[in-house]
C-alpha cells in the first residue's frame, strides 16, 4: 500500500494559523505557523520559477542555525527537491567534493559565509541565494528577504509525494574515506517524530530549545522537526553557548519544556559558574546522545533533580533508535535502554547470530526509520546492510554493544576506537567513565597507541578543570584501583582542549595524529 506524505507546515497553518511555530534567538524574530508556511511556499515558488528546481534536484545550504534553515527545508519539500545541509566547519575541498558528488543545482548561504560561497563555485552550481538577516548581503547576490517579499506565487506539496520519496541528503563525516550521502525520506522523518514523541512527552504545547547544528541530523530531528510535526514551538539558537543556554532554560517567559544535547553540552553547562543558580525546573524532558555520557555528569544533574535520558542514533536512522525511559535512566546510567516503539535492534556476532547476555557484538538496526541507502554508492549499500533469512534488512551501525538480562542495550564503543592490549579488547569509553570520576578532570579521551610489549596500550588524554592540577601518577593509580589491569592506561597526557566536531564528538583521529608518530587517519 502506498502511503502519501503530508505537508506539516501547511497542515498547522490551516488548523492553528496563529500558533507560534519558530523563534530565532539571534534576531528575535518570531513566526506563526501561517507565516512559516507562507514564507516556505513563497520560497518554493522562487526555487521552481527562477532556479528551475524540479523534483529530485539538490539544493545545498551553508548556514548556521536559524529559522530560515527550516523555511528552506520545507520549501524543498514542497517542490520535491532534496535539501543538502553543508557542514560549515569543513574545508573548502571537502565542501566542493560534497557539492560535486551530489550535483547540487544551487546554494543558499549565510551572508557570514559569502567569501566561502565564492570559493565553492562549480559548473553544476548554477544559482546562489544569500540569507541576509544576520549580516549584510554581498553586492550582486540574490537576497533571501527580498525573494520572500517579492515572490508572486506559492507552491503546495505535490499530492503524489509518498513516504518513500527522499527529501534530504545528509553527508556523513567520511573519516574512513569519501563522505557518504545518506538518503533521508519522508517516511524516515515521520517515524523519527513518532518514535521520539512518547519517551519525551512532546506535544503541541511543547517549547523546544534547539542548540545542535542544523547541518547535522540531530539539529533537525532532535527535536525541532518532531515539534513542527506536532504543532509546538521551536526556539532556535544560532549556536550553542553555555551561559546563554542556562539563561534561556531559566527564563520563565520563554517556558522551555524540552532540551536535547550531546554529552559535551551537558558537561560544559555543568562546569559553568551559572549552573548551580540556574532555575531549570520548568524543563520537563532532557535528552542526550551522540557519544557516551560520563556517569559523573549524569550524577551532577541528578543531584539537582534532573534526569537525563541517554539515547543512541545515526544519520542513517534519522536518527533516533534508543532513548532510555526515565525509570531506568539513573539505575542503568550507561545503558540506552530498549529500542523505541517502531524500531528493531539486535546485537550480533560476526556470523549474525545473537550474542549472549554480557557478550560484545555489533548493534544492527531494522525499521521504517532506516535509510534506503546512500547516494550513488552501491558499494556502501552492499557493505552496510545484511538481509536475514526472513528478508529483514539490517543496517550495520559499526558500534559495539552488549545486552543485559532485561534486554537493555549498552553501547560499549565504536569498533574502530577499540584497541587490543595483550590480546584483550579494550573499549575506551569504559576507561573514560572512570577518568571522569577523578576530581579535577574536565575532559577525558583514551586512544590505543603502539606498545612493544602488549601490541597496544592506552593513552589517557586529559583536560584539567580551571585551577586544578592533575598528577599523571595519581591518575594512573586511581585507574589501577578501579579497572582491570589490562584496561589501565600506560600514560597520561594533558592538553588544553579536546578536538571535537560540530556535534560535540571527540575527534580521536586528531588525537592519534598528534600522539602516534606516522599515524594514518581512521
Steps between C-alpha positions, in 0.01 A plus 500: 500500500631842406499753785507862393706765677347810653606863523549565872517879489196527271300273728559712810468825305147391415399373846692731736623789282574732793694245704866597552718261299852641501709749695843602370704574811774693320263747332199482730270440203192284560280319250156346534416184306316714245807721451742205493297319236450818295872571493587139411237497222627829356858376508387177331345705221827688455701176487267356239448809283841669519741218572300245303512248784311179423429186698822320589730802457741579784508836678794562735499720810807639677372679809502512875185420694205724422128490428591549133663156504161341562331722240750374242436142613124530454537693173706208365236256625227690315684492166628145548865604515757337728647732761878468532618634840868598495725491805647851513795367702628296206784619279419634151640186336266282706199720421588500131504119501152486656359758259651322200400153620140607559475709182340786695314747280524799732630626833320690775754654739540733794643843423763407759624236256506720189873457439475124546205489259712678238764228538244225444403588144463186291365451145191323636432764765296740291317709763573671832279665758632691802325497840538863600344521845820443699737716295478723192477303177787547253437718199358316202362207698134408501370594843289258697260751655452677167415167335244419771339843473491514121406141417163514329408134534457221747578131467319220678637152553433271203223264608679209333797524739530183708686399814755324279603822327829647625499857628860540614856380447705518819871430453683305769838607633701274272773421752587174325481621140269702278198653676179308434171671422226345713155515342233624744140432396164645603425173676821511701419852619150396600605184687771689683237752613268219610776307678630795699163639611405243765827479701536879511137605543514734202166659409347801328564692825874428507765771473832356381839670523715396202876541537646217290626603154227470239741361239490187719199267509483552877464875457200448272329197651583521873247645549430793269325315218299273735379817675389643164326171425302540823433874466718613790754784525873498421749749642809476279841612628750607236758282673556356846631723777488363857422833670226585249357147524475516879337844484255384234399186687448712815279759329141455617369717218641262240374191681736249339367151569742280301875492453730269307878511497811293449711412808740791448209747519388360835862489617570863409174623655574311823847656520372855443492733805127566442399133516413472870292818504314431175129420540456190287176385658275574202679261261301176502720289273878485461639282221858414409676304226791500260763354733530321836392724788735513801313359799650777714318757287171309523538491877566872522170573323323233704598681820293789366205271432568488125477164323687496169379228264787350304433404139668369190450562132663545164456719195387179327216455753376862485638474782310355797542133590510514881406741778503329838183533704509723807450216748820330385710809423672528837496130589679411173695819426715350224213330314295644215212272602283315252421592138223751446155387398536474122861381475662157528851449636727200544855454630671239283818302455699491176279212377189717568381283789379680813751550781450359849437726799815702569671397175625780273371513143396748234178699529282461189176688431187430293183703457317772307737766637800342324641652181433324168868554421776737398509746212673338202695258722407138415820390675391662827150355464647155454733528800261675742197269489429132563176330397412216738325170423159662555572777250551773763760760400740589784725805513846447649566779751872440548441528876587233752232419756380257761159391631408441864254244637214752474564569133653844552785584267832663583704670228854403594685707239567540133674189366762720334590658838555163669862394545654165594745489789667167575228319306216668694247736342494840668210739438614857575153615610520272805836646602377854439209444740754434776715800406200733529461392864834661585475841663655761275437323167296719266531290183639155430575286197687171466671372187703188427869558420769254384670306779804275451391259775119494477441594135294798608446682827278784609588868498275722711472853362358734762390860538516640853227713654586866549732534796551124538837325486494142375782265598540228232627249757196561719271457199656165414481390865128579504448297183692207652254495790191507277590310182633162398876518451489467121257795479719741698661763272876483483545876477321833547529816292354839593373739231296822502190369319388184324439533125128463429277510195192719472285233665727497805664165431869469584710467184722212602661489158651842579626372835657202326667730249631713787629226726584206272793551261406435136140417598263468206150655514232251607 
